Amino acid sequence: MDNEYEYKRALIFLERKVVVHVSTLKGYWCNGILLEVSQEHFIVKDRYDGSEKLIFFNELKKSLEQFKEVGE
């Protein structure tokens, strides 16, 4: 996965305060708002329990994507 591409997408999601879906190679996933983005990692705040998680771009299972409710 190209970290530069993901970094640029993350900056757009951060700027627009878009709820994103995140899934990692280790099985962690959440839906939340990005709080901080650097070229190597980002911090996401889970929309359900408010927990914050630091995730490196190279840990992503798939690209960040806008979260959509089931049925949308």
N, C-alpha and C positions, 0 to 999 in steps of 0.2 A: 504494500500500500504506500502511496506517495505521501509522506508527511507534509510536504509543502502544500499540496492540494488540500489536505485535511485541515491544515492550519488556516488557510484562507477561508475555507467554508466555516470553520469555527468562529473566526473573527466576524463574519457576516451574521451568524446566528447570535453571537454575543451582542453585537451592535443593535440588532433588531429585537432582542429579548425573546427569541423563539424557543419554545419548549422542544427539546431534542430527545431522540431515543439513542442510547449508548449501549453497546454490547462489547464485551472484551473476550479475548481468547481464553481467559480463566473462568468464564461462565458468569461473571458479574454483568448485570444489566440494570438500567434505570431510565426513567423519563424525567427530565428536569431542565433547569435553566443553567446556562453557563455563567459562572461568576468571574472567571479569569482565564485568559488564554495566553500561552507563550508558544514559541516555535517548537518546543518539545513536549509540552503537556497542557492540560486544561483542568479546571476544577468545575465540577457539576454539582448542583444542589438538587437533590431528589425532590420531586414535587409532592410526594406523599408523606414522607417522614422528616423532611428538612435536612437530612444528613448530607454532608459534603464529602466528595470523593475526588482525590487527585488521580488522574489517568494520563498515562503517556500515550502519544499517538501510535507508537509501535505496538501497544497492547490491544488496539482496536481489532475486533473480529471483522467488522464491516464499517463502511463510511458512516459518519454522523448523518442522521436524517431527521427531518422535522417530524415530531410526534403527531400522530393522528389517532383520535379516539376510534374504537371499533365502530364500524358502520359509516364512517366519514368517506 
